[in-house]
């Protein structure tokens, strides 16, 4: 939740997740994380981006479809 320019995040998220969210949601576009920064963030340290690009990485979660 954003309140008057402040980001209020749930307490149950990890410090890495909190850091990534705060760096993405920066108001100044010149200071905001770009995609290369996001990909290099420690939150994604287990992601092999070359495998993602080749569509050879299994997703960690696949939601079920309920119709």
C-alpha positions in Angstrom: 0.0 0.0 0.0 1.3 3.5 -0.9 0.3 6.2 1.6 1.4 9.8 0.8 4.5 8.7 -0.9 5.4 6.0 1.6 5.3 2.3 0.8 3.8 0.2 3.5 4.6 -3.5 3.0 3.4 -6.5 4.9 5.6 -7.7 7.7 5.7 -11.3 6.4 7.8 -10.6 3.3 11.5 -11.3 3.2 14.1 -8.5 3.4 15.1 -9.4 -0.2 11.6 -9.1 -1.4 11.1 -5.8 0.5 14.3 -4.4 -1.0 13.3 -5.3 -4.6 9.8 -3.8 -4.2 11.2 -0.6 -2.8 13.8 -0.3 -5.6 11.1 -0.8 -8.3 8.6 1.6 -6.8 10.8 4.6 -6.7 9.0 7.8 -7.9 12.0 9.2 -9.7 12.4 7.3 -13.0 16.2 8.1 -13.1 16.7 6.3 -9.7 14.2 3.4 -10.3 15.5 -0.1 -11.0 15.6 -1.0 -14.7 15.1 -4.6 -16.0 18.8 -5.4 -15.9 19.0 -4.3 -12.3 15.9 -6.4 -11.4 17.4 -9.4 -13.1 20.7 -9.0 -11.2 18.9 -8.5 -7.8 19.6 -11.1 -5.2 15.9 -12.0 -5.1 16.4 -13.7 -8.5 19.8 -15.2 -7.7 18.6 -18.7 -8.5 17.2 -17.8 -11.9 19.1 -18.8 -15.0 18.0 -16.0 -17.3 19.5 -17.7 -20.4 17.3 -20.7 -19.7 14.3 -18.4 -19.2 15.1 -16.8 -22.6 15.2 -20.2 -24.3 11.9 -21.2 -22.5 13.6 -24.2 -20.9 13.2 -23.3 -17.3 10.3 -24.9 -15.4 8.3 -22.3 -13.5 8.4 -22.5 -9.7 4.6 -22.3 -9.5 1.9 -23.0 -12.0 -1.6 -21.9 -10.9 -4.5 -24.3 -11.4 -7.3 -23.3 -13.7 -10.8 -23.4 -12.3 -13.6 -22.5 -14.6 
